[in-house]
Amino acid sequence: MNAPHQTDSRDPSGRPARLTVGVVGAGRVGPALARALQQAGHRPVAVSGVSDASVRRAARMLPDVPLVPAAQVLERAELVLLTVPDDALPGLVEGLAETGAIRPGQLLVHTSGRYGTAVLDPARRAGALPLALHPAMTFTGTEVDVQRLAGCSFGVTAPEELRLAAEALVIEMGGEPEWIAEESRPLYHAALALGANHLVTLVAQAMELLRTAGVEHPDRMLGPLLGAALDNALRSGDAALTGPVARGDAGTVAAHVSELRKHAPATVAGYLAMARTTADRALAHGLLKPELAEDLLGVLADTDLADTAEPEGGER
């Protein structure tokens, strides 16, 4: 069954260029990467999933690939994708190593942003070839994820002798490899979480506030504005800062805080924190005039948030 997919071309580890692929953890990431590898000529042969959602996702994204326990995935595949939550990864690797499921020469790839290859040390001692390939992308668990991999940056960490193999796999999935040192992985991941995860929270809050203000289609209003802001920020960094904080409009900022306390008290702490950070960066880059900063920082120093102690809806 493997013969049609194998060639004489080999990567630096001596592996066949076309590989059988297994997925441990059918969350949103694993099936998408397996599909991308399939499109590059590799062959998914097994996937494991526990929840009903993961089983349905695997059936939708990898319809002809059998769903089996994790140990059987490793039995069948030359390249295994470990696509489980960050906190579950160390225990999974240790468990697989202890049970003897790992075979010498097997490519073991995890997709955690937090970890490099050290987390795979138990598997490496069992003879596995460890790779850390983290796609810097948010996933939906649908076909669109495979398309979004085109041009997506991957944080790549691997032993020097496997670096070319790791980068080749990323390129085959349509991505762009970006080398991340082992010791820099936590900082790298924090940067991505700061940008992407917090962006979702900010946008969701902004849409809620616009609805409260009577805007019928907040997504249509925010789309062009946020798209332009993101493009400007990526091009120009802090020079793209605009708005009342960067201008030093203390009265406007005070009005914002007052309205937020009335209508959405749970948003006040986040608004103040981001506004303080924005003011600091605007001041440091010469965008906020020092003579206007004092009144502004006075408004932002107001930490009396007693009336926001109970978040809206009683959520905690």
Beta strands, then each sheet from edge to edge (+ up, - down):
strand 1: 20-24
strand 2: 43-48
strand 3: 79-82
strand 4: 107-110
strand 5: 129-135
strand 6: 153-157
strand 7: 176-179
sheet 1: 2+ 1+ 3+ 4+ 5+ 6- 7-
end
